[in-house]
């Protein structure tokens, strides 16, 4: 019987499936209720309060009693018509009386300067602007005011039509309206991508598994993960702000990981069913092996995202926390909900077609041919691991590993070269869809009106406007400066002045001006320099300052985890190097498409002048984590074969043959999921979807199927090298491969041969040779086990289906002590031999160190109790959250005694 914490967890969920299903149903309901507040709390990503550009905005907000400005464009109306003048004045009066409105400005206001009237009137005299300044409001009140204003302004088009302006159209924009509309568009994009990707994923899974039930389990897991992620995001919003990118990436990660994990578990469960195991035992074996791989994978992805927590930018830190939580939640969904769903499905999930065919052939074979059937099946299983598609690919790679490695590495480096021309932009109008009304308003302001745009750089100073004007005049003749705006009094003792530059408002010229202004500030009170260029410069500086720490934390955590899995320090380092090549190629292709426009037209993608730093960091962190996800999948299977004593070359071939189909299938499913997000209208969502889809496609094909086999073949046994102290540490903490016992039938039917060769004295015929087994169903490679080894076999060895005899049998006759000539046995044609059932293997001694490892991150949930075999107490902690945290504080002092008692209970089984 398969043992271990993960196997016991899966088995418990298998048996208590209704309870598990109800728990996750409640989690889904809670997630659905949390979705609305999450999308309502999204921000645009302003950065940390330590940034000067952010501080300037906070000072202006605090020193002013006004909020944002809503701008309405009334297009297609004759501005000189008296009816239009009358209707617009009436509209202004209605708007002024609304709650939350501070002031309303129209081109027909009395006493308005001629220059300002001209700015509010279209150049062709067929349009005009209405500016509504909001009062200082909280978020809910501002949202209500925006909705009321938008409805009123849209309804004004009917009033103009009644006055004879039948072509009149009204659009509403401005910063507060744009923030609201872009948030709604992001929500619509996410919902559309999910609705499109899940059915396609289900269809592909049906082809992979050959059945709807098996295919539906990963999809259900993805749905539950997405819903649960909303609750996690809602909790994070209570501590910090999050952006729409966070929701996008977390949704992508939850869907991708859940489908991958469900695919791996269901595929391994089907494989164990094909080995002749009952559903309950097949699940334990699948969870003991693939479940362990999934646990390492989730921890590795979490480690890759933990580096985001090192940035002093709330949005990135929140994204890292959400990513870590979603990775662990996806693991929890896979290991618990999938086990419960398998408990409902049981035999409705069919074994692989090859296993069913072998079982049918073995069943239909005559009794006299049972030995040949078993032997041929075993041979077929062994040869399948060496002659399959992926094993053949690995063999071709292993013929010229150095050439393959060099060619693949050069190709990936060449694909990375466009990264050298990548530029950064914090806000790029090209990334916004023109289907959004407020974006069209912004375009009209630039094309049809003389309304000044937002200055490139704004200086905020605690002084009066006249003094700030005197200081600003010195910058008029500075190279690159096109205009210095008149200073404005923003509040008592607070003034602002804007400066425009040539070229890109976030380009090198603007950023150089920011540096110069910060080096030569106005005299008197304190001052701040803000604007798009200043904000971009602040964010890039924050990222550069914290990047070494973030990379160090990420690499250290990932190397430790991969070492714990493999016992090697070479494998983690090579994995990091190969993932870096993969990510370089990903960013190179992203730059070609989005910045240079390659295939952007046919793919209907928005081109940009540069990428947002948030998008780049998100793609890097999540793509790196997903790449390590597939690395764990492949290494987990290779390590199984290495643990059995196979050479590295053979282990690589067999590991790739057994995991290659899962990796490519999982990669295909992730590419489908991410590609569906490319269909969104928001440029940031398109960039995230294409970037992650490209990273997964490159990693699941070129890297895992070509580059990894080549590198591991070149290194050979050096793959598994580690210093002697680390080797001892790895053996001590016990994070080794799970070795599963094979199924040994209690009663095996035997057909007596016509002639029995005499055997030498003191030799016993091995059970497999003396007793040909009927209905044997080999599922994996047969590896000879020395007689000195314990009476068990590894998970990848030949498994036989238990067969119970319907009647008592005769005992087997011992072989003769001396060699005898062959004799004919004239007894009954069939002899049944009863073989004693295998004694239960002693469980491995529990380790205090490992118990503390379980306690430190997961002790609040009582996970260490499962490790010690105390399932009921572990369930108690799960249900009571560690007895309100008290158990988490007390348990570490009790763990040594608990470990000693657990080992004492296990000793009599040895």
C-alpha positions in Angstrom: 0.0 0.0 0.0 1.3 3.5 -0.9 2.2 5.5 2.1 3.1 9.1 2.7 1.3 12.4 3.7 0.1 13.2 0.2 -1.1 9.6 -0.4 -3.0 9.6 2.9 -4.5 13.0 2.1 -5.7 11.8 -1.3 -7.0 8.6 0.2 -8.9 10.5 2.9 -10.5 12.8 0.3 -11.3 9.7 -1.8 -13.3 8.2 1.0 -14.8 11.4 2.3 -15.6 12.8 -1.1 -19.0 14.4 -0.1 -17.4 16.4 2.7 -14.6 17.6 0.4 -17.1 18.5 -2.4 -19.2 20.5 0.0 -16.2 22.4 1.3 -15.1 23.4 -2.2 -18.7 24.2 -3.2 -18.7 26.7 -0.3 -15.3 28.1 -1.5 -16.7 28.6 -5.0 -19.8 30.4 -3.7 -17.6 32.7 -1.6 -15.4 33.4 -4.6 -18.3 34.4 -6.7 -19.5 36.8 -4.1 -15.9 38.2 -3.8 -15.5 38.9 -7.6 -17.5 42.2 -7.6 -15.7 43.9 -4.7 -12.3 42.8 -6.2 -13.0 44.4 -9.6 -14.4 47.4 -7.8 -11.2 48.0 -5.9 -8.7 47.8 -8.8 -6.3 50.8 -9.2 -4.1 52.0 -12.0 -0.8 51.2 -10.2 0.6 54.4 -8.9 3.6 53.0 -7.1 4.9 53.2 -3.6 4.6 56.3 -1.4 8.4 56.6 -1.2 8.5 57.7 -4.9 8.6 61.4 -5.4 6.1 61.4 -8.2 3.6 59.6 -6.0 4.2 62.0 -3.1 3.5 64.9 -5.5 0.1 63.5 -6.3 -0.7 62.9 -2.7 0.3 66.6 -1.8 -2.0 67.9 -4.6 -4.9 65.7 -3.5 -4.5 66.8 0.1 -4.1 70.5 -0.7 -7.2 70.6 -3.0 -10.8 70.1 -2.3 -11.5 69.1 -5.9 -11.6 65.6 -7.4 -11.3 64.4 -11.0 -12.6 66.0 -14.1 -15.2 64.4 -16.3 -15.2 65.6 -20.0 -18.1 65.2 -22.4 -17.7 65.7 -26.1 -20.9 66.8 -27.9 -20.2 66.0 -31.5 -22.2 66.7 -34.7 -23.9 69.8 -33.3 -23.8 73.3 -34.7 -22.2 75.4 -32.0 -23.6 78.6 -33.4 -27.2 77.5 -33.3 -29.3 79.2 -30.6 -31.1 76.0 -29.7 -27.8 74.3 -29.0 -26.7 77.2 -26.8 -30.0 77.0 -24.9 -29.9 73.2 -24.4 -26.2 73.2 -23.3 -26.9 75.9 -20.7 -29.9 74.0 -19.4 -27.7 70.8 -19.2 -25.1 72.7 -17.2 -27.6 73.8 -14.7 -28.9 70.2 -14.3 -25.4 68.9 -13.8 -24.5 71.6 -11.3 -27.3 70.5 -9.0 -26.2 66.9 -8.9 -24.5 65.4 -5.8 -20.7 65.3 -6.0 -20.3 68.0 -8.7 -18.1 70.9 -7.8 -18.3 73.0 -11.0 -19.4 72.8 -14.7 -17.8 74.7 -17.5 -19.2 75.1 -21.1 -18.2 77.4 -24.0 -21.4 79.4 -23.4 -20.6 80.5 -19.8 -20.8 84.3 -19.3 -17.5 85.9 -18.5 -15.4 83.1 -19.9 -12.2 84.3 -21.6 -12.2 84.1 -25.3 -9.1 81.8 -25.3 -10.8 79.3 -23.0 -14.0 79.5 -25.1 -12.0 78.6 -28.2 -10.4 75.6 -26.4 -13.8 74.2 -25.5 -15.1 74.5 -29.1 -14.1 72.1 -32.0 -11.9 73.5 -34.7 -14.6 72.7 -37.3 -17.3 74.3 -35.1 -19.2 71.0 -35.1 -18.5 70.0 -31.6 -18.0 71.3 -28.1 -16.8 70.2 -24.6 -18.5 70.2 -21.3 -16.1 70.0 -18.3 -17.5 68.7 -15.0 -15.2 68.9 -12.0 -16.1 66.5 -9.2 -15.8 67.3 -5.5 -13.6 65.2 -3.2 -15.5 61.9 -2.8 -14.8 58.5 -1.5 -14.7 55.6 -4.0 -18.3 54.5 -3.7 -19.7 58.1 -3.9 -17.4 58.9 -6.9 -18.6 55.7 -8.7 -22.2 56.7 -8.1 -21.6 60.2 -9.3 -19.9 59.0 -12.5 -22.7 56.7 -13.3 -25.3 59.4 -12.8 -23.4 61.9 -14.9 -22.8 59.4 -17.7 -26.5 58.5 -18.0 -27.5 62.2 -18.0 -25.0 63.2 -20.7 -25.9 60.2 -22.9 -29.5 61.2 -22.6 -28.7 64.7 -23.8 -28.3 63.4 -27.3 -32.1 62.9 -27.5 -32.6 66.5 -26.4 -30.4 67.8 -29.2 -32.2 65.6 -31.7 -35.5 67.2 -30.6 -33.9 70.6 -31.3 -33.1 69.6 -34.9 -29.5 68.4 -34.3 -30.2 64.9 -35.5 -26.5 64.0 -36.0 -25.5 64.9 -32.5 -23.6 62.3 -30.5 -22.4 62.5 -26.9 -19.4 60.7 -25.5 -18.1 60.8 -22.0 -14.5 60.6 -20.8 -11.9 62.0 -18.4 -9.6 60.3 -16.0 -12.2 59.0 -13.5 -14.4 57.7 -16.2 -11.5 56.1 -18.0 -10.4 54.3 -14.9 -13.9 52.9 -14.4 -14.4 51.9 -18.0 -11.0 50.2 -18.4 -11.7 48.2 -15.2 -15.0 47.0 -16.7 -13.2 46.2 -20.0 -10.6 44.1 -18.2 -13.3 42.2 -16.4 -15.1 41.6 -19.7 -11.8 40.4 -21.3 -11.2 38.0 -18.5 -14.7 36.6 -18.5 -14.6 36.2 -22.3 -11.2 34.4 -22.3 -12.4 32.0 -19.6 -15.6 31.3 -21.4 -13.7 30.6 -24.6 -10.8 28.6 -23.2 -12.6 26.2 -20.9 -14.7 24.5 -23.6 -11.7 24.2 -26.0 -9.6 22.8 -23.1 -12.4 20.3 -22.4 -12.5 19.1 -26.0 -8.7 18.7 -26.1 -8.7 16.8 -22.8 -11.4 14.4 -24.2 -9.0 13.5 -27.1 -6.1 13.1 -24.6 -8.0 10.9 -22.2 -10.5 9.3 -24.6 -13.4 10.1 -22.2 -15.5 13.0 -21.0 -15.4 12.1 -17.3 -11.6 11.9 -17.1 -11.3 15.1 -19.2 -13.8 17.0 -17.0 -11.8 16.6 -13.8 -9.0 19.1 -14.6 -11.5 21.6 -16.0 -13.6 21.4 -12.8 -10.5 22.0 -10.8 -9.6 25.0 -12.9 -13.1 26.5 -12.4 -12.8 26.0 -8.6 -9.3 27.5 -8.6 -10.5 30.6 -10.5 -13.4 31.1 -8.2 -11.3 30.6 -5.0 -8.7 33.1 -6.3 -11.2 35.9 -6.1 -11.5 35.3 -2.3 -7.7 35.4 -2.0 -7.5 38.7 -4.0 -10.3 40.2 -1.9 -8.3 39.5 1.2 -5.2 41.1 -0.3 -7.1 44.2 -1.3 -7.8 44.7 2.4 -4.0 45.3 3.0 -2.8 46.9 -0.3 -4.0 48.0 -3.7 -4.0 45.7 -6.8 -4.2 46.4 -10.5 -6.1 44.7 -13.3 -2.8 43.0 -14.3 -2.9 41.2 -11.0 -6.3 39.8 -11.7 -5.3 38.8 -15.2 -2.1 37.0 -14.2 -3.7 35.3 -11.1 -6.6 34.1 -13.3 -4.1 32.8 -15.9 -2.0 31.1 -13.3 -4.9 29.5 -11.5 -6.3 28.1 -14.7 -3.0 26.9 -16.1 -1.7 25.2 -13.0 -5.0 23.6 -12.1 -5.4 22.0 -15.5 -1.7 20.9 -15.5 -2.0 19.3 -12.1 -5.3 17.7 -12.8 -4.0 16.3 -16.0 -0.9 14.8 -14.3 -2.9 13.2 -11.5 -5.6 11.7 -13.7 -3.1 10.4 -16.2 -1.1 8.7 -13.4 -4.3 7.3 -11.9 -5.3 5.8 -15.3 -1.8 4.3 -15.5 -2.2 2.6 -12.1 -5.6 1.3 -13.1 -3.9 -0.2 -16.2 -1.6 -1.9 -13.8 -4.5 -3.9 -12.4 -5.0 -2.0 -9.2 -8.4 -1.3 -7.7 -9.4 2.4 -7.8 -8.7 3.1 -4.2 -5.2 1.7 -4.3 -4.6 3.2 -7.8 -5.4 6.6 -6.3 -3.0 6.2 -3.4 -0.2 5.2 -5.8 -0.9 8.1 -8.1 -0.9 10.6 -5.3 2.2 9.1 -3.7 4.1 9.7 -7.0 2.5 12.4 -9.1 1.0 14.1 -6.0 4.5 14.5 -4.7 5.6 16.0 -8.0 2.7 18.4 -7.9 3.6 19.5 -4.4 7.2 20.3 -5.5 5.9 22.0 -8.6 3.6 24.3 -6.6 6.3 25.1 -4.1 8.7 25.9 -7.0 6.2 28.2 -8.7 5.6 29.9 -5.4 9.3 30.3 -4.9 9.6 31.9 -8.3 7.0 34.4 -7.4 8.3 35.1 -3.9 10.9 37.4 -5.4 8.1 39.9 -6.2 7.6 40.4 -2.5 11.1 42.1 -2.3 10.0 45.0 -4.4 8.9 48.2 -2.6 6.0 48.6 -5.0 2.7 47.7 -3.5 1.2 46.5 -6.7 4.1 44.1 -7.4 4.2 42.9 -3.8 0.5 42.2 -3.9 0.9 40.4 -7.2 3.6 38.2 -5.7 1.5 37.4 -2.6 -1.5 36.6 -4.8 0.6 34.4 -7.1 2.1 32.4 -4.2 -1.4 31.9 -2.7 -2.9 30.8 -6.0 -0.1 28.3 -6.7 -0.7 26.7 -3.3 -4.4 26.9 -3.7 -4.1 25.2 -7.1 -2.1 22.4 -5.5 -4.7 22.1 -2.7 -7.5 21.9 -5.3 -5.7 19.2 -7.3 -4.7 17.0 -4.3 -8.1 17.2 -2.5 -10.9 18.0 -5.0 -9.5 15.8 -7.7 -9.2 12.9 -5.3 -12.9 13.4 -4.3 -14.0 13.6 -7.9 -12.0 10.4 -8.7 -13.9 8.8 -5.8 -17.1 9.6 -7.6 -15.9 8.5 -11.0 -13.9 5.3 -9.9 -14.1 2.8 -12.8 -15.8 5.4 -15.1 -12.2 6.6 -15.7 -10.8 4.1 -18.1 -7.2 2.9 -18.1 -5.0 3.7 -21.2 -6.0 2.0 -24.4 -2.7 0.0 -24.5 -3.3 -1.3 -21.0 -6.9 -2.4 -21.9 -5.6 -4.1 -25.0 -2.9 -6.0 -23.1 -5.5 -7.0 -20.4 -7.9 -8.3 -23.1 -5.1 -10.3 -24.8 -4.0 -11.8 -21.6 -7.5 -12.7 -20.6 -8.3 -14.4 -23.9 -5.1 -16.4 -24.0 -5.4 -20.1 -23.3 -4.1 -21.5 -20.1 -1.2 -23.3 -21.7 0.0 -20.0 -23.2 -0.1 -17.9 -20.0 3.6 -17.9 -19.6 4.3 -16.6 -23.1 1.5 -14.0 -22.8 3.0 -12.6 -19.6 6.5 -12.7 -21.0 5.5 -11.0 -24.2 3.6 -8.4 -22.4 6.5 -7.6 -20.1 8.8 -7.4 -23.2 6.3 -5.1 -24.9 6.2 -2.8 -21.8 9.9 -2.7 -21.6 10.3 -1.9 -25.3 7.6 0.7 -25.3 9.7 2.9 -22.9 12.6 2.6 -25.4 10.8 2.8 -28.8 8.1 5.4 -28.2 8.0 8.8 -29.9 9.6 10.7 -27.1 12.1 8.0 -26.4 13.1 8.0 -30.1 13.5 11.8 -29.9 15.7 11.5 -26.8 17.7 8.8 -28.6 18.3 11.0 -31.6 19.3 13.9 -29.3 21.7 11.6 -27.4 23.5 10.6 -30.5 24.9 14.1 -30.9 24.2 15.8 -27.5 26.9 18.5 -27.9 25.8 19.6 -31.3 22.1 19.6 -30.3 22.8 21.6 -27.2 24.8 24.2 -29.1 22.4 24.6 -32.0 19.4 24.9 -29.6 21.2 27.4 -27.4 22.2 29.5 -30.4 18.7 29.5 -31.7 17.3 30.7 -28.4 19.9 33.4 -28.1 19.1 34.6 -31.6 15.4 34.8 -30.7 16.4 36.9 -27.7 18.3 39.6 -29.6 15.2 41.9 -30.1 15.2 42.4 -26.3 18.1 44.8 -26.9 15.7 47.3 -28.5 12.9 46.9 -25.9 11.8 50.2 -24.3 9.7 50.9 -21.3 6.5 53.0 -21.0 4.4 53.5 -17.9 1.3 54.6 -19.8 0.9 54.1 -23.6 -2.4 55.1 -25.3 -1.6 52.6 -28.0 -2.3 49.8 -25.5 -5.9 51.0 -24.9 -8.7 49.7 -27.1 -10.6 52.3 -29.1 -13.8 50.5 -28.4 -13.7 52.1 -24.9 -15.6 55.4 -25.0 -13.3 57.4 -22.8 -10.3 56.4 -25.0 -12.1 57.8 -28.0 -12.7 61.0 -26.1 -9.0 61.3 -25.4 -8.3 60.9 -29.1 -10.8 63.7 -30.0 -9.2 66.1 -27.5 -5.9 65.7 -29.2 -7.3 65.9 -32.8 -10.2 68.3 -32.8 -9.7 70.7 -29.8 -6.9 73.1 -28.7 -7.3 71.9 -25.1 -3.8 71.6 -23.7 -2.7 68.1 -22.9 -1.2 67.1 -19.6 2.3 68.6 -19.3 5.2 66.3 -19.8 6.6 67.3 -16.4 4.8 69.0 -13.5 6.6 70.7 -10.6 4.7 71.0 -7.3 6.2 73.5 -4.8 5.2 75.0 -1.5 5.4 78.6 -2.7 3.2 81.1 -4.5 2.6 81.1 -8.3 4.7 84.2 -8.9 7.8 82.9 -7.3 7.4 79.5 -9.1 7.0 81.4 -12.4 10.3 83.3 -11.8 12.1 79.9 -11.2 10.4 78.2 -14.2 11.5 80.9 -16.8 15.1 79.7 -16.6 14.1 76.4 -18.3 12.6 78.1 -21.3 15.8 77.8 -23.4 16.8 74.4 -22.2 17.4 72.0 -25.2 14.3 69.8 -25.7 11.9 72.1 -23.8 9.0 73.3 -26.1 6.9 75.2 -23.6 6.8 76.4 -20.0 3.1 76.8 -18.8 2.2 79.6 -16.5 2.3 78.7 -12.9 -1.1 77.9 -11.2 -2.0 78.4 -7.6 -3.2 74.9 -6.5 -4.0 75.9 -2.9 -2.8 78.0 0.0 1.0 78.1 -0.2 0.9 75.4 -3.0 1.6 76.1 -6.7 2.3 74.0 -9.8 4.0 74.6 -13.2 4.0 72.4 -16.2 6.8 72.0 -18.8 6.5 70.3 -22.2 9.3 68.6 -24.1 9.9 67.3 -27.6 9.4 63.7 -28.6 8.1 60.9 -26.4 6.7 62.3 -23.1 8.3 59.3 -21.4 11.4 59.2 -23.5 15.1 60.1 -22.8 14.6 63.8 -23.3 11.8 64.0 -20.7 13.6 61.8 -18.2 16.8 63.9 -18.6 14.7 67.0 -17.8 13.3 65.3 -14.7 16.9 64.6 -13.5 17.9 68.3 -14.1 14.8 69.7 -12.3 15.4 67.5 -9.3 19.0 68.7 -9.2 18.0 72.4 -9.3 14.8 72.9 -7.2 12.8 76.1 -6.5 14.0 78.1 -3.5 11.9 78.3 -0.4 9.7 75.4 0.5 9.8 71.8 -0.4 9.1 70.8 -4.0 8.3 67.6 -6.0 8.7 66.7 -9.7 6.0 64.5 -11.2 4.5 63.5 -14.5 4.7 60.4 -16.7 8.5 60.5 -17.2 9.1 61.1 -13.5 6.8 58.2 -12.5 8.5 55.9 -15.0 12.0 56.9 -13.8 11.0 56.3 -10.1 9.5 52.9 -10.8 12.5 51.7 -12.9 14.8 52.9 -10.2 12.8 51.0 -7.6 13.0 47.9 -9.7 16.7 48.2 -10.3 17.4 48.8 -6.6 15.4 45.7 -5.5 16.1 43.4 -8.4 19.3 41.8 -7.0 17.5 40.9 -3.8 14.4 39.6 -5.7 16.6 37.4 -7.9 18.6 36.1 -5.0 15.5 35.1 -3.0 13.9 33.5 -6.0 17.0 31.5 -7.1 17.8 30.4 -3.5 14.3 29.1 -2.9 14.2 27.3 -6.2 17.6 25.8 -5.9 16.8 24.5 -2.4 13.5 23.0 -3.5 15.1 21.3 -6.6 17.9 20.0 -4.4 15.4 18.6 -1.9 13.7 16.8 -4.9 16.8 15.5 -6.7 19.7 15.6 -4.1 21.8 17.4 -6.7 23.2 20.9 -7.0 23.9 20.6 -10.7 20.3 20.0 -11.8 19.0 23.2 -10.2 21.7 25.3 -11.7 21.3 23.9 -15.2 17.5 24.3 -14.9 17.9 28.0 -14.1 20.3 28.5 -17.0 17.9 26.8 -19.5 14.9 28.7 -18.2 16.8 32.0 -18.6 17.4 31.1 -22.3 13.7 30.3 -22.7 12.6 33.6 -21.1 15.1 35.6 -23.3 13.5 34.1 -26.4 10.0 34.9 -25.1 10.7 38.6 -24.5 12.4 38.8 -27.9 9.3 37.5 -29.7 7.1 39.8 -27.6 9.1 42.8 -28.6 8.9 41.8 -32.3 5.1 41.6 -32.1 4.0 44.4 -29.9 6.7 47.0 -30.4 7.8 46.4 -34.0 4.4 45.2 -35.2 5.5 41.8 -36.6 2.2 39.8 -37.3 0.4 42.3 -35.1 -2.0 43.1 -37.9 -3.1 39.6 -38.8 -3.4 38.8 -35.1 -5.3 42.0 -34.4 -3.0 43.0 -31.6 -2.4 46.6 -30.3 1.2 47.9 -30.9 2.9 50.1 -28.4 5.9 52.3 -28.1 7.1 50.4 -25.0 6.1 47.9 -22.4 4.9 48.6 -18.9 7.5 47.7 -16.3 4.7 45.9 -14.4 3.9 43.7 -17.4 7.6 42.8 -18.0 8.1 41.9 -14.3 4.8 39.9 -14.3 5.7 37.9 -17.4 9.2 37.2 -16.2 8.1 36.0 -12.8 5.2 33.9 -13.9 6.8 32.5 -17.0 9.9 31.5 -14.9 7.7 29.7 -12.4 5.7 27.9 -15.1 9.0 26.8 -16.8 10.1 25.3 -13.6 6.8 23.6 -13.3 7.6 21.5 -16.4 11.1 21.0 -15.2 9.7 19.3 -12.1 7.4 17.2 -14.1 10.2 15.8 -16.2 12.8 15.5 -13.4 10.3 13.7 -11.2 10.0 10.8 -13.7 13.7 10.7 -14.5 14.5 10.6 -10.8 12.2 7.6 -10.4 14.3 5.6 -12.9 17.6 6.8 -11.4 16.4 5.7 -8.0 15.9 2.2 -9.4 19.6 2.1 -10.5 19.3 2.9 -14.2 22.0 4.9 -16.0 21.2 8.5 -16.6 21.0 8.1 -20.4 18.4 5.3 -20.0 16.6 7.2 -17.3 16.4 10.3 -19.6 14.9 8.3 -22.4 12.4 6.5 -20.3 11.6 9.6 -18.3 10.9 11.6 -21.4 8.9 8.8 -22.9 6.6 8.5 -19.9 6.4 12.3 -19.1 6.8 13.8 -22.6 3.2 13.2 -23.6 2.0 14.8 -20.3 4.3 17.7 -20.6 3.4 18.5 -24.2 -0.3 17.9 -23.5 -0.1 20.2 -20.5 1.8 22.8 -22.5 -0.8 22.6 -25.3 -3.5 23.2 -22.8 -1.7 26.1 -21.2 -1.0 27.6 -24.7 -4.8 27.3 -25.4 -5.7 29.0 -22.2 -3.2 31.9 -22.6 -3.9 32.3 -26.3 -7.6 32.9 -25.5 -6.5 35.8 -23.4 -4.8 37.3 -26.5 -8.3 37.8 -27.9 -9.0 40.4 -25.2 -9.1 44.1 -26.2 -6.8 45.5 -23.5 -3.2 45.7 -24.6 -1.8 44.6 -21.2 -4.0 41.5 -21.3 -2.8 40.7 -24.9 0.8 41.1 -23.8 0.4 38.9 -20.8 -1.4 36.2 -22.7 1.0 36.1 -25.7 4.0 36.3 -23.4 3.0 33.4 -21.2 1.8 31.3 -24.2 5.1 31.8 -26.0 7.1 31.0 -22.9 5.1 27.7 -22.3 5.3 26.7 -26.0 9.1 27.2 -26.1 9.6 25.5 -22.8 7.4 22.5 -23.3 8.9 21.7 -26.7 12.4 23.0 -27.4 13.7 23.1 -23.9 12.1 20.1 -22.2 12.2 17.7 -25.2 15.5 18.7 -26.8 17.7 20.9 -24.6 17.2 19.1 -21.3 18.0 15.6 -22.7 21.1 16.9 -24.5 22.5 18.7 -21.4 21.7 15.7 -19.0 23.2 13.3 -21.5 26.4 15.4 -21.7 26.7 15.6 -17.9 25.9 11.9 -17.2 26.4 11.0 -13.6 27.6 14.5 -12.9 23.9 15.5 -13.0 23.4 14.0 -9.5 26.6 15.5 -7.9 26.4 17.3 -4.6 29.0 17.9 -1.9 29.1 15.1 0.7 27.6 17.2 3.5 24.6 18.1 1.3 24.3 14.4 0.3 24.0 13.5 4.0 21.5 16.3 4.5 19.4 15.1 1.7 19.3 11.6 3.1 18.6 12.9 6.6 15.5 15.0 5.7 14.1 12.0 3.7 12.8 13.8 0.7 13.5 10.9 -1.6 11.6 9.3 -4.4 8.6 7.2 -3.4 9.1 3.5 -4.1 5.9 1.7 -4.4 5.3 -2.0 -3.8 4.1 -4.0 -6.7 0.9 -6.0 -6.6 1.5 -9.7 -5.7 -1.5 -12.0 -6.1 -2.5 -14.0 -3.1 -3.6 -16.9 -5.2 -2.1 -17.5 -8.7 -3.5 -20.1 -11.1 -0.8 -22.3 -12.6 -0.9 -24.6 -15.5 1.4 -27.6 -15.1 3.7 -28.1 -18.1 3.9 -31.4 -19.9 7.5 -31.8 -18.8 9.2 -30.5 -15.7 13.0 -30.0 -15.8 14.8 -31.1 -12.7 16.3 -28.4 -10.6 19.6 -28.3 -8.8 19.6 -28.7 -5.0 19.1 -25.8 -2.7 17.6 -23.6 -5.4 14.1 -22.4 -5.4 12.3 -21.4 -8.5 11.4 -17.7 -8.6 7.7 -17.1 -8.4 7.6 -15.4 -11.8 9.4 -18.3 -13.5 7.8 -21.2 -11.8 4.2 -19.8 -11.9 3.1 -18.3 -15.1 0.4 -15.7 -14.2 -2.9 -15.5 -16.0 -4.4 -12.1 -16.7 -1.1 -10.4 -16.2 -1.2 -6.8 -17.3 2.3 -5.2 -17.5 2.2 -1.4 -17.6 5.8 -0.3 -17.1 9.3 -1.4 -17.7 10.5 -4.5 -16.0 13.8 -3.9 -14.2 15.6 -6.9 -12.6 15.6 -6.7 -8.8 18.5 -8.4 -7.0 17.6 -11.0 -4.5 19.1 -9.1 -1.6 16.7 -6.2 -2.0 13.6 -6.0 0.2 10.5 -7.8 -1.2 9.1 -4.8 -3.1 9.3 -3.3 -6.5 9.5 0.2 -7.8 6.6 2.1 -9.3 8.0 1.8 -12.8 8.4 -2.0 -12.7 6.0 -4.7 -14.0 2.8 -4.8 -12.0 0.5 -7.8 -12.0 -3.2 -7.9 -11.5 -4.3 -9.8 -8.4 -6.3 -13.0 -9.1 -8.3 -14.8 -6.5 -8.8 -18.6 -7.0 -12.3 -19.9 -6.7 -11.3 -23.0 -4.8 -8.6 -24.5 -2.6 -5.4 -25.5 -4.3 -2.7 -28.1 -3.9 0.6 -27.0 -2.4 3.5 -26.7 -4.7 5.9 -29.6 -4.7 9.5 -28.8 -3.7 12.1 -29.4 -6.5 14.2 -32.5 -6.2 17.5 -32.3 -4.5 19.3 -33.9 -7.4 19.1 -33.3 -11.1 16.7 -35.7 -12.7 15.9 -36.3 -16.3 12.7 -34.7 -17.7 9.6 -36.6 -16.8 6.0 -36.4 -17.8 3.5 -35.3 -15.2 0.3 -37.3 -15.7 -1.7 -35.4 -13.2 -4.6 -33.2 -13.7 -4.1 -30.6 -16.3 -4.2 -27.5 -14.0 -2.6 -27.0 -10.6 -3.4 -24.0 -8.5 -0.8 -22.8 -6.1 -1.6 -20.5 -3.1 1.0 -17.9 -2.4 1.1 -16.2 1.0 0.0 -12.6 0.8 2.7 -10.0 1.2 3.3 -8.7 4.7 2.8 -5.0 5.1 6.0 -3.1 4.7 7.3 -1.1 7.7 6.8 2.6 7.2 9.9 4.8 7.2 10.8 6.3 10.5 9.5 9.8 11.0 12.0 12.6 11.2 11.9 15.5 13.7 13.5 17.8 11.1 10.8 17.0 8.5 8.1 17.4 11.1 9.4 20.8 11.8 9.5 21.6 8.1 5.8 20.7 7.9 5.0 22.7 11.0 6.8 25.9 10.0 4.8 26.9 6.8 1.7 24.7 7.3 1.5 24.0 11.0 -1.5 26.3 11.3 -3.4 23.7 9.4 -2.0 20.7 11.2 -0.2 19.3 8.2 2.5 17.7 10.4 -0.1 15.5 12.0 -0.7 13.9 8.6 3.0 13.4 8.3 3.0 11.6 11.6 0.1 9.4 10.6 -2.4 11.2 13.0 -5.1 11.7 10.4 -7.9 12.5 12.8 -6.0 15.1 14.7 -4.8 16.6 11.4 -8.4 16.9 10.2 -9.3 18.6 13.5 -6.7 21.2 12.8 -7.9 21.7 9.3 -11.4 22.2 10.4 -10.6 24.5 13.3 -7.7 26.4 11.7 -5.2 25.2 14.3 -7.6 25.7 17.2 -7.6 29.5 16.4 -3.8 29.5 16.2 -3.2 28.1 19.7 -2.2 24.8 18.2 0.3 26.4 15.9 2.1 28.0 18.9 2.0 24.9 21.1 2.7 22.1 18.6 6.4 22.9 18.0 7.2 22.1 21.6 5.3 18.8 21.4 6.7 17.6 18.0 9.8 15.7 19.4 7.6 13.6 21.7 5.0 13.1 18.9 7.7 11.9 16.5 9.1 9.4 19.1 5.6 8.0 19.8 4.9 7.7 16.1 8.1 5.8 15.5 7.3 3.6 18.5 3.9 2.7 17.1 5.5 1.8 13.8 8.3 -0.4 15.2 6.3 -3.6 15.6 5.4 -3.5 11.9 9.0 -3.9 10.9 
